[in-house]
C-alpha cells in the first residue's frame, strides 16, 4: 500500500487521505456536492475547513489501521494554534482531485435538458458497474487516481475493439485476395478505412506540413 501523506497537527505527524469515502462524508457533513469540491478555495467557511481536515484525518487513520478518537473540537483547537496544518491538508486535498472528469462518467440531465454535474453515484456506475472495482477499492480511491485508472481502462477497451475490427478486415481481405490475381489484389485500407485511421492520417499529414513550414523558416 502506498504510504499516506501526513500533516503536523496536534503535536504529531498524522496521516490524511482524501478518497471518495472521505469526500462523501465531508459533503454530507457540510451539505456540499461533488461539484462544490472543485470550487473549494480561500473563501471556504471555517466549519467546512475544519471538517475537511477532520475527515481527512479520520480516513487517514482508517487506512493506516490506527485508532481514531479525535473530535471536531480537537481539530478546531489544533487549527487555532497552527494554521499551517490547514494549508498542508488543503495541498493534499488539491493533489487528490482530478483536473478533469472522465468522459465515461455521464451526468444525469435535469430540467430543460441541462446536464447536471456528476454525482458520487455517477462515478460509482463507472467504477463498480463498468470497471469492475469493488466498493472498498472505489471508496478508498482519490478522484485523481480514479481519473487516471478510468482513462487507461477505457483506452485499453478501445484498442481491443479496434484490433478486433482490423482483424476481421484482414481476414476479409485475405479471403477476397485468395480469389484474385496478384495485380488485382487489394490492401486492407482499400476495403474500408476506419475512423481512427483517418484521424491518424490527418495527424501525420499535419506533422508533415508543420515540418515543411519549420524547414522553410530556417
HELIX and SHEET records of a PDB file:
HELIX    1   1 UNK A   20  UNK A   30  1                                  11    
HELIX    2   2 UNK A   34  UNK A   37  1                                   4    
HELIX    3   3 UNK A   46  UNK A   63  1                                  18    
HELIX    4   4 UNK A   72  UNK A   81  1                                  10    
HELIX    5   5 UNK A   84  UNK A   96  1                                  13    
HELIX    6   6 UNK A  111  UNK A  113  5                                   3    
HELIX    7   7 UNK A  120  UNK A  124  1                                   5    
HELIX    8   8 UNK A  125  UNK A  130  3                                   6    
HELIX    9   9 UNK A  135  UNK A  140  1                                   6    
HELIX   10  10 UNK A  143  UNK A  177  1                                  35    
HELIX   11  11 UNK A  182  UNK A  184  5                                   3    
HELIX   12  12 UNK A  188  UNK A  191  1                                   4    
HELIX   13  13 UNK A  195  UNK A  217  1                                  23    
SHEET    1   A 2 UNK A   6  UNK A   9  0                                        
SHEET    2   A 2 UNK A  12  UNK A  15 -1                                        
END                                                                             
